[in-house]
Amino acid sequence: MIEEVKISIIMPIYNKSSYLHETLDSLLNQIFQCYEIVCINDGSTDSSLQILEAYSAKDKRIRVFNNEKNIGAALSRNRGIEYAKAPYILFLDADDIFDPMLLEEAFSAAESYDTDIVVWENDTFTDSDLIFKESGSKGEQYYSDIFCNKIFNMNDLAAENVTLWSISVWDKLYRKQFILDNYIHFQDIKSANDGKFALISILLANRIIHVKTYRALLHYRVKIADQISTNRNPMNMYFAYKEVRRELLQHGLWEKYYSKCAIYFCISMLWELRNDNGKKGEETYIFLQKDGMRELDFTEWFEHNEDIKPCYKELYHKIMKEKYQTKWFLKYSYFEIFLNSKENLLVKFCQMRMEQNNRYALWGMGQKSKMLLLKLKELGVKIDYLIDQDVAKQETKFYEQKIDAFEDVFQEIDVVIVMSRIHIDEICDRVKNKSKKIMVFSLFAYLEGRKELEDCFI
């Protein structure tokens, strides 16, 4: 007896022959088996179609539809929604890799909590990576545990906390009827074509849940030469938000949500400018200063709202006042914005640090850690030890402070600060295996407001 299809996986494909085997195999290895893969071959000129047909011949859950000519990912996904047979849909890319428990975790959460949207953790990798990396595509904005295994919607998020949310579609499971009832579809633009779909859907959803796995269920491939994100036009992000505004006005919800949209637009545009700082970026930048921000109703809100956190108002003013030629946005980081928005919490941490005799170490010397160290230095606090398990970083220095291996200095340490939220359990086990006396401090749990300062020590 053939089991009823519960999930339709919609996957547009354009010239992905190099990755299709790995991607499809990771889907066929799912623990949850009641699904179909709706493959939309979007006029590929390589062997993608032949690979898809070969897989389909072996497994009838793989349904192949062929666009005679390339119409783009947006329209292909819209076609996929029409073809989908299941009550739940998700949109996956043809070059990513999926944890075997992805569908099981997502479907279980959707059924248990009667959701419109289920969200999961992801990480990133490139073709040259040996391990997956924690996702930076969200501007380091990990979802707060306060929303894990608990129903919420965007009304539960303050405007300044909307940046904890990911405006992407490949880390979410959608109830199909919710999508159809609200006439949500992908926008036919060359880049940022999932922006409107992702933002409108989370703003209209009444029941959202984040599965609490503490590990990535999707591994997102980045920096591929033929990926659309390497050839973006920042103006498309403006078009996406213009369409969001139009649809929210139709629903009578623009007044309710435009503050959240304003903050996220500035964050999104910062990312767009960093990834296209050529002629298209300059044209978009000048347009935003002249007309764009005003046409989206964002100017008045930023200029006259006294409750906006200074870091977001600063970002807005940089976009509006700085000259494009300074290229300030290449050095301006979302994580820097995040840290600045949490300065009151960092001050409290620094006060505790200065009152204690404990010796602190920071685990991991990536870009985020360096920004944190500079922020702490600005607040008058120095971390005693810097730790990284990458042999290439060990024995190097950051501002004259040596970077060590944990095993070389653990006997001198009382507290280990962990930036990672996904890998904190793994790091904690490693620390405790060396010494039960060393405490682990979860920085993100503290900065995201999930726990009081004293409760973040493990």
VENJO-V575727 format. One record per helix or strand. SS is the DSSP state (~ for helix, > for strand). FROM is the first residue (numbers start at 1). LEN is the number of residues. If there is no record, write none. Layout:
SS&FROM&LEN ; SS&FROM&LEN
//
This chain:
>&7&7 ; ~&17&12 ; >&35&8 ; ~&48&11 ; >&62&6 ; ~&73&11 ; >&88&4 ; >&97&2 ; ~&102&12 ; >&117&3 ; >&122&4 ; >&133&2 ; ~&145&3 ; >&148&1 ; >&152&1 ; ~&154&3 ; ~&159&6 ; >&172&4 ; ~&176&6 ; ~&195&10 ; >&208&3 ; >&218&4 ; ~&228&4 ; ~&235&17 ; ~&254&22 ; ~&279&17 ; ~&298&7 ; ~&310&12 ; ~&324&3 ; ~&328&3 ; ~&334&8 ; ~&343&13 ; >&360&4 ; ~&367&12 ; >&385&3 ; >&397&2 ; >&401&4 ; ~&406&7 ; >&415&4 ; ~&424&11 ; >&439&4 ; ~&443&5 ; ~&453&4 ; >&457&1
//
